[in-house]
């Protein structure tokens, strides 16, 4: 009992100093984009920090796989800010027009892959019983244009943003984020690459990095890599991070989530990515 009482006194004496108690809730809004580039609809969900003001400019954090990730990210953002662990930022999640797991799988298969792998498309279309036209990979470039030319302009026109942008994803969308790391266009400077499907996609990311290295000696990026302990690909991801350390201006952190699987790691990964990329500490 003595120890419990001591803990309560310690928590109540320290926690309020570090915590931020807001009387204004996080505000969420949604928008639909009907893309002129691929004739598909995208659902854009936005969470504004409780202190949001048009008098201030905010960095924007784009989160892929918004179909499942946005609710988790919203609550994580709220609690991290309550603990004074992250800066103020605008959270933007991107989802397709899916309303179920099946459509989500089909949509992300196209959008989150830069390399077209017809044999893999055909094989898994049969294995997973996907209806015609089946899985179609290789739409990553078009999706990147949608982000640059349609989604970012929408967000910048409606909210008080600055030019600091981050983006993160998990699994296939983690692979996608790794690919845009090498776009060298300065659109994004912070990247969350979580349990990326490098091996599953025949390690095509190595060719993307090799092409980039032929013309660049620097890589201005802050990157958070993570992977679950109970999934394949740890050694491969470690080697990939090591490969990038040759670049000037490259900064990375790496986390292994103990006793997590590829499917269970989502909440921990989402929270940690925000904490690393948007830490109060510069």
Secondary structure, 3 states (H helix, E strand, C coil): CHHHHHHHHHHHHHHHHHCCCCCCCCEEEEEEEECCCCCCEEEEEEEECCCCCCCCCEEEEEECCHHHHHHHHHHHHHHHHHCCCECCEEEEEEECCCCCHHHHHHHHHHHCCCCCCHHHHHHHHHHCCCCCCCCCCCCHHHHHHHHHHHHHHHHHHHCCEEEEEEEEEECHHHHHHHHHCCCCCCCCCEEEEECCCCCCCCCCHHHHHHHHHCCCCEEEEEEEEEEECCCCCHHHHHHHHHHHCCCEEEEEEEEEECCCCCCCCHHHHHHHHHHHHCECCC
